[in-house]
Amino acid sequence: MSLFNNISKSLSQKGTIRSVISETTSASNALGNRAANMMGGGELAQAISKIGAASATNVVRNQINKHIPIQAHRALNVGGGVVGDILQGDINSAGLRILDSGLLNDYLPGMSAIASQAKYWGRPTPLFGGITPTEARRIFEDMQNTRLSKKNLFLIEVSSRLWGDWVSAQFNIFTTELDYSPYIISGEKRRIGGALVDSIQGNEPVELRVTTMDDQFGTIKKWFVTHHSFAAPSDGTVGLPVQYAIKFRIVHSFITDSSAPADAYTDIGWFRPSNIDINLSRREDAMQEMQMTFSQIDTFISL
């Protein structure tokens, strides 16, 4: 198998003609080195050796070009490269090599154009991050067929025992921003010898921050004050959760129940009023916005 491996390597790397020239050059170099050694190995001897090797290579190349037409010369090199690709198991490179050579133009006119297109679509390029244009087109089509979630599309519903759910429409219209972390797990790292082990302690309550506008009658502000008064009255007592609990339902990527599918991502939880921030300014003529913060009542009720 040694001779077979050598022939395969020679065909795949250099082609048939270049392999012959390489072997001839190696033999010429060997003879030149032997002559240089016989002359004492000086600089003059080394120069004569190099001149002799170059001359031998040129003689072989000229004789090959003289007796073998350029078309056959190219066909032999292409054939050697194709055989090498096939021996290495790279069938795609072998096919592209044949198309790119132009040898099939006499049998199938227009194969050069097909070869250039095949070469373009099948060759990795830095323009597409080192992948082929075919792979880049497939990735683009996958992204184009995927509808991404948009942050400005969401549905918020609010209901409670005090006010019912009639204020939910105002919340859904006036809310401009919604910020919360639906799942929070607290824990600590404990050292055991030279290693660390993660120790989970449990879930943390969710903080829901709602930035909203209001009408000129302060409907949403009155709604918040009412729930705050039942949670922590001014007489120093505290109320029962059944009185001030607020149910929030948040649907992502859709703005109505009719447009939202059954498997749309939805968060539902029970909260209490925490605080409200109001900012008024006479320096600008703009809509009033306020930020209300709500805290999750019980973590054992899944959000």
HUMO-V525135 format. One record per residue. N is the residue number from 1. PHI is phi in whole degrees, -180 to 180 (* if undefined). PSI is psi in whole degrees, -180 to 180 (NA if undefined). D_FIRST is the distance of its C-alpha to the first C-alpha in whole Angstrom. Layout:
<<N | PHI | PSI | D_FIRST> <N | PHI | PSI | D_FIRST>>
This chain:
<<1 | * | -11 | 0> <2 | -65 | -44 | 4> <3 | -64 | -41 | 6> <4 | -62 | -43 | 5> <5 | -65 | -40 | 6> <6 | -64 | -43 | 9> <7 | -65 | -42 | 10> <8 | -62 | -45 | 10> <9 | -64 | -42 | 12> <10 | -65 | -43 | 14> <11 | -66 | -40 | 15> <12 | -74 | -30 | 16> <13 | -96 | -36 | 18> <14 | -122 | -19 | 20> <15 | 85 | 168 | 20> <16 | -66 | -53 | 19> <17 | -66 | -45 | 23> <18 | -64 | -29 | 22> <19 | -65 | -43 | 19> <20 | -63 | -46 | 21> <21 | -62 | -38 | 23> <22 | -66 | -43 | 22> <23 | -66 | -40 | 20> <24 | -65 | -41 | 23> <25 | -62 | -40 | 25> <26 | -64 | -42 | 23> <27 | -66 | -40 | 23> <28 | -64 | -41 | 27> <29 | -63 | -39 | 27> <30 | -64 | -44 | 26> <31 | -65 | -41 | 29> <32 | -63 | -41 | 31> <33 | -65 | -37 | 31> <34 | -67 | -40 | 31> <35 | -66 | -38 | 34> <36 | -64 | -40 | 36> <37 | -65 | -37 | 35> <38 | -68 | -27 | 37> <39 | -90 | 6 | 40> <40 | 104 | -7 | 40> <41 | 75 | 20 | 38> <42 | -77 | -180 | 41> <43 | -64 | -38 | 41> <44 | -64 | -41 | 42> <45 | -65 | -40 | 39> <46 | -65 | -41 | 37> <47 | -63 | -44 | 39> <48 | -62 | -37 | 38> <49 | -63 | -44 | 34> <50 | -66 | -40 | 34> <51 | -63 | -41 | 36> <52 | -64 | -41 | 34> <53 | -66 | -44 | 31> <54 | -64 | -41 | 32> <55 | -65 | -42 | 34> <56 | -63 | -41 | 31> <57 | -63 | -45 | 29> <58 | -64 | -39 | 32> <59 | -62 | -45 | 32> <60 | -64 | -44 | 29> <61 | -64 | -42 | 30> <62 | -65 | -40 | 33> <63 | -66 | -39 | 32> <64 | -65 | -46 | 29> <65 | -66 | -28 | 32> <66 | -74 | -42 | 34> <67 | -95 | -19 | 32> <68 | -116 | 121 | 30> <69 | -59 | 156 | 33> <70 | -63 | -34 | 33> <71 | -65 | -44 | 32> <72 | -68 | -37 | 29> <73 | -57 | -47 | 28> <74 | -68 | -38 | 28> <75 | -64 | -40 | 27> <76 | -64 | -43 | 24> <77 | -64 | -44 | 23> <78 | -62 | -44 | 24> <79 | -62 | -41 | 22> <80 | -63 | -42 | 19> <81 | -65 | -40 | 20> <82 | -64 | -44 | 20> <83 | -61 | -42 | 17> <84 | -63 | -41 | 16> <85 | -63 | -42 | 18> <86 | -66 | -41 | 17> <87 | -63 | -30 | 13> <88 | -86 | -3 | 15> <89 | 85 | 11 | 17> <90 | -99 | 83 | 21> <91 | -69 | -36 | 22> <92 | -62 | -44 | 26> <93 | -66 | -35 | 25> <94 | -64 | -44 | 23> <95 | -64 | -44 | 26> <96 | -64 | -35 | 29> <97 | -65 | -41 | 27> <98 | -67 | -44 | 28> <99 | -64 | -40 | 31> <100 | -74 | -20 | 32> <101 | -74 | -23 | 31> <102 | 80 | 7 | 34> <103 | -71 | -18 | 32> <104 | -94 | 3 | 33> <105 | -65 | -32 | 37> <106 | -69 | -28 | 38> <107 | -97 | -37 | 37> <108 | -129 | 93 | 38> <109 | -59 | 142 | 41> <110 | 89 | 6 | 41> <111 | -69 | -23 | 37> <112 | -64 | -42 | 38> <113 | -65 | -41 | 40> <114 | -65 | -38 | 38> <115 | -64 | -42 | 35> <116 | -65 | -40 | 37> <117 | -66 | -45 | 39> <118 | -63 | -38 | 35> <119 | -66 | -38 | 34> <120 | -69 | -49 | 37> <121 | -74 | -19 | 37> <122 | -107 | 4 | 33> <123 | -109 | 128 | 33> <124 | -62 | 143 | 34> <125 | -138 | 143 | 37> <126 | -63 | -22 | 39> <127 | -61 | -31 | 42> <128 | -108 | 27 | 41> <129 | 75 | 27 | 40> <130 | 86 | 11 | 36> <131 | -113 | 169 | 36> <132 | -79 | 155 | 36> <133 | -58 | -30 | 39> <134 | -64 | -44 | 38> <135 | -66 | -39 | 38> <136 | -63 | -40 | 41> <137 | -66 | -38 | 43> <138 | -64 | -41 | 42> <139 | -64 | -41 | 44> <140 | -63 | -41 | 47> <141 | -66 | -37 | 47> <142 | -63 | -43 | 47> <143 | -69 | -37 | 50> <144 | -66 | -32 | 52> <145 | -84 | -3 | 52> <146 | -103 | 125 | 53> <147 | -89 | 111 | 57> <148 | -78 | 152 | 57> <149 | -75 | 135 | 60> <150 | -107 | 136 | 63> <151 | -72 | -20 | 65> <152 | -90 | 2 | 68> <153 | -110 | 108 | 68> <154 | -159 | 157 | 69> <155 | -118 | 130 | 72> <156 | -123 | 128 | 74> <157 | -121 | 136 | 77> <158 | -129 | 133 | 80> <159 | -149 | 151 | 82> <160 | -156 | 168 | 84> <161 | -72 | -30 | 87> <162 | -73 | -48 | 90> <163 | -113 | -2 | 89> <164 | 70 | -145 | 87> <165 | -121 | 12 | 84> <166 | -71 | -23 | 86> <167 | -79 | -7 | 85> <168 | -62 | -35 | 82> <169 | -64 | -42 | 82> <170 | -63 | -40 | 83> <171 | -61 | -46 | 81> <172 | -66 | -31 | 78> <173 | -83 | -42 | 80> <174 | -87 | -18 | 81> <175 | -69 | 127 | 77> <176 | -105 | -32 | 75> <177 | -141 | 147 | 73> <178 | -138 | 125 | 72> <179 | -137 | 125 | 70> <180 | -166 | 159 | 69> <181 | -115 | 102 | 66> <182 | -67 | -24 | 66> <183 | -135 | 117 | 64> <184 | -129 | 126 | 65> <185 | -119 | 125 | 63> <186 | -97 | 152 | 65> <187 | -173 | -179 | 63> <188 | -146 | 162 | 63> <189 | -99 | 129 | 60> <190 | -114 | 135 | 61> <191 | -87 | 130 | 59> <192 | -126 | 102 | 58> <193 | 66 | -125 | 57> <194 | -96 | 7 | 54> <195 | -115 | 167 | 54> <196 | -119 | 140 | 55> <197 | -122 | 134 | 56> <198 | -81 | 127 | 57> <199 | -118 | 111 | 61> <200 | -83 | 133 | 62> <201 | -100 | -32 | 66> <202 | 149 | -173 | 66> <203 | -81 | 152 | 67> <204 | -112 | 149 | 69> <205 | -65 | 147 | 72> <206 | -87 | 136 | 71> <207 | -103 | 120 | 73> <208 | -108 | 121 | 73> <209 | -114 | 121 | 75> <210 | -118 | 121 | 76> <211 | -103 | 123 | 77> <212 | -144 | 160 | 80> <213 | -93 | -179 | 83> <214 | -149 | 159 | 86> <215 | -82 | 174 | 89> <216 | -70 | -14 | 92> <217 | -90 | -5 | 94> <218 | 69 | 41 | 91> <219 | -62 | -47 | 90> <220 | -71 | -35 | 87> <221 | -65 | -41 | 89> <222 | -65 | -38 | 91> <223 | -61 | -43 | 89> <224 | -67 | -43 | 87> <225 | -62 | -39 | 90> <226 | -62 | -47 | 91> <227 | -67 | -36 | 88> <228 | -65 | -38 | 88> <229 | -67 | -35 | 92> <230 | -77 | -27 | 91> <231 | -77 | -43 | 88> <232 | -141 | 85 | 90> <233 | -63 | 162 | 94> <234 | -73 | -8 | 96> <235 | -85 | 4 | 98> <236 | 95 | -4 | 96> <237 | -92 | 175 | 94> <238 | -127 | 150 | 91> <239 | -92 | 178 | 90> <240 | -91 | 145 | 88> <241 | -57 | -30 | 85> <242 | -64 | -20 | 86> <243 | -88 | -38 | 89> <244 | -114 | 0 | 86> <245 | -63 | 137 | 83> <246 | -121 | 130 | 81> <247 | -99 | 123 | 78> <248 | -109 | 135 | 76> <249 | -127 | 122 | 73> <250 | -124 | 123 | 71> <251 | -112 | 129 | 68> <252 | -90 | 144 | 66> <253 | 74 | 1 | 65> <254 | -139 | 152 | 68> <255 | -113 | -7 | 71> <256 | -140 | 158 | 73> <257 | -69 | -33 | 73> <258 | -69 | -31 | 73> <259 | -88 | -16 | 69> <260 | -85 | 130 | 68> <261 | -72 | 170 | 65> <262 | -67 | -28 | 66> <263 | -99 | 20 | 62> <264 | -65 | 147 | 63> <265 | -68 | 125 | 63> <266 | -137 | 137 | 66> <267 | -116 | 132 | 68> <268 | -132 | 131 | 71> <269 | -158 | 165 | 73> <270 | -107 | 130 | 77> <271 | -132 | 165 | 78> <272 | -123 | 155 | 81> <273 | -68 | 138 | 83> <274 | -112 | -62 | 82> <275 | -158 | 165 | 83> <276 | -136 | 135 | 84> <277 | -115 | 126 | 84> <278 | -121 | 133 | 86> <279 | -125 | 119 | 86> <280 | -117 | 142 | 89> <281 | -152 | 137 | 89> <282 | -96 | 4 | 92> <283 | -83 | -15 | 90> <284 | -143 | 148 | 88> <285 | -99 | 90 | 88> <286 | -142 | 167 | 86> <287 | -70 | 140 | 85> <288 | -74 | 131 | 86> <289 | -121 | 146 | 82> <290 | -138 | 152 | 82> <291 | -115 | 122 | 80> <292 | -109 | 139 | 80> <293 | -117 | 134 | 78> <294 | -125 | 144 | 78> <295 | -115 | 137 | 77> <296 | -64 | 138 | 75> <297 | -77 | -56 | 78> <298 | -130 | 130 | 75> <299 | -80 | -15 | 72> <300 | -79 | -9 | 72> <301 | -93 | 114 | 72> <302 | -65 | 142 | 69> <303 | -85 | NA | 69>>
